Amino acid sequence: MTDKETTLPPSMLEHALALAERGFAVFPANPSNKKSLIKAWQENATKDPDQIRQWWARWPRALIGAPTGWGCDLWVLDLDAKVDEATGEVIEITDLIAIVEAAIGEPLPETLATATPRGGRHFFYRMPGDGREVRNRNPLMENIDVRGEGGYVIVPPSVRADGAVYRWAVNNDPVEAPESLLDLVIKPVEQEGPEGGAPPAAMGDFQSTLAKEDEAVRKYALAAMDGECHAVRSCGKGGRNTQLNKAAFAIGQLVGAQVVSRAMAFGVLQDAAQSNGLMKDDGAKAVQATINSGLNDGANHPRDLSEIRAKAARRAARSGSYPPAPSPDDYGGFAEDDGGAKGEEIQPDKPDQAAETSQEDAGANKAKKKRKKKSSFSAPPKRSDGSALYSALDRELAELERNDLGNGERLQARFGQDLLYVRDIGWHHWCGSHWTEDGALEHVHKRAHETARAMQDEATALRFEPPEWLENEEEISEFANSHFGFAISCGNAGRIANMIATAQNYMTVEPSEMDADLMVINLENGSMRLEGACETLKPHRREDRLAKVMPVRYDPEARCEVFQRFMDTAIPCKKKQAFLQVWAGLCLTGLTREQKFVFNFGEGGNGKSVFMDLLAKMMGPYAATINFSTLLKDDRKRGSEATPDLARLPGKRLVKASEPERGSVLAEAVIKEITGGEPLQVRKLREDFFEFFPQFKLMVSGNHRPSIRSADRGIWRRVVLFHWDQNIPEDQQDKGLPDKLWQERSGILNWLLDGVRRYLEDGLQVPDVITKETQNYKEDSDPLGRFIADCIERAPGEEVNATTLYEAYCSWARLNEAPIYKMTGFGRAMVERGLEKRKKRTVSYLNIRLDYVMPDAGNVHDGPPVPPVPQSVEDYNG
């Protein structure tokens, strides 16, 4: 299994197999319309793992369908939370649960339940043990259906074609439904009314009517409260206290009618007084006394809302809240929106003409229902440019609440497809090719400003298409005016900030969701998957969540003749050239399985900087440069310190550093950590630590090789020394070469893609010439290893005193300009390099002979005498 495969989430096949093992018979369903992808799904749904594997091998993204009825001993109560397209009414899941519980007279028991993409619920229950049959009922009540014998549902974690996901809301075993619920879903409503008259409304219609009455009262109360608060906010000095008292009395009447809580009433009035400066001028104590006085007086005179309820009931009756009993054809019908379906077979690749016809009929019915009461205003006028005065979206959003929550929903509805908040990183906006941070905060503020201005058009829409519960011209005008006033106030900086902060909660994604596919690279003219022939571009799409783009266009016909001549001059060895091509191609991907870094070594004028600068420029935001000091040993650093250089690297695929100073020492722990493929803990300045999986390959360049003190394989297996050994004379160097190479970037991209193909076919093959160069680097980096090779012979049975060996090394190190370590570190290093140590009265090294003579003052190149133990030493941290 590859590294990539180990990081992928479980496939839909694995989920389907797990559900089958749990006892569900399953079948594949179309992600676009949730219809069965197989014939006779009732008979062919199965728990057989071999059949399931065949289906999902053919349709790997298929939804998981599960039949209901006697075959699986399950039936489903389907609650369809949504926004009614005809009225704009928000139907919340809590309201639907309350309706069912009111109808059965007891709470619904906790059972296996799924959350549908639009906020609905599927509650799973066992079939009755006494043989009674639960069949499909569509609807049982308004927005409430039953899936029983002959139906099916879509089960988690299915993902629709639009990206919406089914999730488990409660992942317990299904329970048996209470008798009261079975009575509701099984027994048909057949009894006649009094005196043999017409049959009464079904319980569902009655509960639906009550819900509509309550909703009408709620909307009336919120609108009235908002209007009173607007009057307070807009009142000038001299009349503010009087206006506050009048508003408190009016809202107090709603408190007395028990449709508004006193806490809410007090809060909105106090906020209005704060907005108009009354709180600051008169003080909190005086303002609160005025509010309490008005609320008390108003609560003693509750407002009569019976007419509001009556009008809502009459509208419900006119709009057909009491539908005829469903025909036999309706049983088994399934609401398309909630993941259920009728018992019918679907040909996945052929249009469903019947479905199209029914959708046209449904659209016509919705259009009829959507005709709201018109005011006496004339038809909506056109602007001077001929455009409509307001849009259908303006009218739809006018129904949202007038508060920060409603404003956040407005921003999301108008511009949500182009805005995204990435946790721990910040806002991103869609720029046509990718999601970018550049200017994103400014962009989201501009969109919030546009949303606030568009709310004035919502007020215009309310004049021409008023809500049904407004009965006369005065109410319509007052309601539209209050919305306009609210819209003006929403342009304030505080309201704008609250709008953005609220919308952020619903537009947030995790950093791991951005650039998540390690084998996709984004280019100027599309995104490319780096597998197979590496030649297929697809258009830029928001849903791919790509946050970077290379400043290069893909052109399969492009060539790079200047670049190839440069490579032949700088790297004559074809094996080294082929290695560099594969490594550079690997940098296009997010794969880190090789766990290596490349050190480009050589004196100036050899082409290494030209190559590295070109590669980094082509990769654009996929590349980053860090300070070489990030990779160096520094005993002063503490683990709690910020790592701002590393904190810039999430999502990067190439990281370069250059020009270490002579004598610098690599921090081996850092190298192991950033090349190990494990998550990194990093921290920006003055921020908390966060974790990310590195995708980058590290390339280091320099005229000097930093020391790597340790001899262990854990560090040296990661090192690849690439020696640029061709020094081009100054008079032969082309100063315009970087510009010429940049003009060939599309052709060089093809060269890199060839490297990707070779890597996918053969892996990263390090040629012998590079392996030898790396081995020489290792030997030069290990003075202790050289001391052992130069001064110690293997001699079974002999031994050398530890102090004698240490003094010999210190003398040798002074002569060879090697570091001198403390004796304890030296002893540890000798054991690491294979020497056997024994400790009795003194410490000795066994089975060796010292082949080194301590020089005296007269034979060390006429210099000063070499002290046996130096005065300045360092710790050994190999």
SULURFEN-V976769 format. One record per backbone hydrogen bond with DSSP energy under -1.0 kcal/mol. CO is the residue of the C=O (numbers start at 1). NH is the residue of the N-H. If there is no record, write none. Layout:
CO;NH, CO;NH
This chain:
2;6, 4;7, 11;15, 12;16, 13;17, 14;18, 15;19, 16;20, 17;21, 18;22, 19;24, 26;46, 27;65, 28;37, 29;63, 30;34, 31;161, 35;30, 40;44, 41;45, 46;26, 48;52, 49;53, 50;54, 51;55, 52;56, 53;57, 54;58, 55;59, 59;62, 63;29, 64;155, 65;27, 66;153, 69;73, 69;74, 73;127, 74;69, 75;125, 76;147, 77;123, 78;145, 79;81, 79;121, 82;91, 84;88, 89;84, 91;82, 92;96, 93;97, 94;98, 95;99, 96;100, 97;101, 98;102, 99;103, 100;104, 101;105, 112;124, 113;169, 113;170, 114;122, 115;167, 116;119, 120;116, 121;79, 122;114, 123;77, 125;75, 134;149, 137;146, 141;144, 143;80, 144;140, 144;141, 145;78, 146;137, 147;76, 148;151, 151;68, 153;66, 155;158, 158;166, 160;163, 164;160, 167;115, 170;113, 175;126, 178;182, 179;183, 180;184, 181;185, 182;186, 183;187, 193;196, 194;197, 202;206, 203;207, 204;208, 205;209, 206;210, 207;211, 208;212, 209;213, 210;214, 211;215, 212;216, 213;217, 214;218, 215;219, 216;220, 217;221, 218;222, 219;223, 220;224, 221;225, 222;226, 223;227, 224;228, 225;229, 226;230, 227;231, 228;232, 229;233, 230;234, 236;239, 239;243, 240;244, 241;245, 242;246, 243;247, 244;248, 245;249, 246;250, 247;251, 248;252, 249;253, 251;255, 252;256, 253;257, 253;303, 254;259, 255;258, 261;265, 262;266, 263;267, 264;268, 265;269, 266;270, 267;271, 268;272, 269;273, 270;274, 271;275, 272;276, 273;278, 273;279, 277;281, 278;282, 279;283, 283;287, 284;288, 285;289, 286;290, 287;291, 288;292, 289;293, 290;294, 291;295, 292;296, 293;297, 294;298, 295;299, 296;300, 298;301, 305;309, 306;310, 307;311, 308;312, 309;313, 310;314, 311;315, 312;316, 313;317, 314;318, 315;319, 316;321, 317;320, 327;330, 330;333, 335;338, 335;340, 339;154, 342;344, 347;350, 352;356, 353;357, 354;358, 355;359, 356;360, 357;361, 358;362, 359;363, 360;364, 361;365, 362;366, 363;367, 364;368, 365;369, 366;370, 368;371, 370;372, 383;386, 387;383, 391;395, 392;396, 393;397, 394;398, 396;399, 397;400, 401;403, 403;407, 404;408, 405;409, 406;410, 407;411, 408;412, 409;413, 410;414, 411;415, 412;416, 415;418, 418;430, 420;428, 421;509, 422;425, 422;426, 426;422, 428;420, 429;436, 434;431, 436;429, 437;440, 439;443, 440;444, 441;445, 442;446, 443;447, 444;448, 445;449, 446;450, 447;451, 448;452, 449;453, 450;454, 451;455, 453;456, 454;458, 455;459, 456;460, 457;461, 458;462, 459;463, 460;464, 461;465, 467;470, 472;476, 473;477, 474;478, 475;479, 476;480, 477;481, 478;482, 479;483, 480;484, 481;485, 482;486, 483;487, 484;488, 485;489, 486;490, 488;491, 489;492, 492;496, 493;497, 494;498, 495;499, 496;500, 497;501, 498;502, 499;503, 500;504, 503;506, 504;507, 507;421, 509;423, 510;513, 511;514, 517;520, 518;590, 519;530, 521;528, 522;550, 523;526, 526;523, 527;538, 528;521, 529;531, 531;534, 538;527, 541;544, 542;545, 545;515, 546;435, 550;552, 552;524, 555;558, 560;564, 561;565, 562;566, 563;567, 564;568, 565;569, 566;570, 567;571, 573;577, 574;578, 575;579, 576;580, 577;581, 578;582, 579;583, 580;584, 581;585, 582;586, 583;587, 585;588, 586;589, 592;595, 597;720, 598;700, 599;722, 600;702, 601;724, 605;728, 607;611, 608;612, 609;613, 610;614, 611;615, 612;616, 613;617, 614;618, 615;619, 616;620, 619;622, 620;623, 622;653, 622;654, 624;656, 627;630, 628;631, 629;632, 631;667, 634;637, 638;641, 643;647, 646;649, 649;652, 653;697, 654;624, 655;699, 656;626, 657;701, 661;664, 664;707, 665;633, 666;668, 667;671, 668;672, 669;673, 670;674, 671;675, 680;692, 682;690, 683;643, 684;687, 690;682, 692;680, 697;655, 698;598, 699;657, 700;600, 701;659, 702;602, 707;666, 712;715, 712;716, 713;717, 715;718, 718;597, 720;599, 722;601, 723;725, 729;732, 730;733, 734;737, 736;740, 737;741, 738;742, 739;743, 741;744, 742;745, 744;748, 745;749, 746;750, 747;751, 748;752, 749;753, 750;754, 751;755, 752;756, 753;757, 754;758, 755;759, 756;760, 757;761, 758;762, 759;763, 767;771, 768;772, 769;773, 770;774, 771;775, 772;776, 773;777, 774;778, 775;779, 776;780, 777;781, 782;786, 783;787, 784;788, 785;789, 786;790, 787;791, 788;792, 791;851, 793;849, 795;798, 798;847, 800;845, 801;805, 802;806, 803;807, 804;808, 805;809, 806;810, 807;811, 808;812, 809;813, 810;814, 811;815, 812;816, 813;818, 820;874, 822;826, 823;827, 824;828, 825;829, 826;830, 827;831, 828;832, 829;833, 830;835, 831;834, 836;846, 838;844, 842;840, 843;802, 844;838, 845;800, 847;795, 849;793, 856;859, 860;863, 874;822
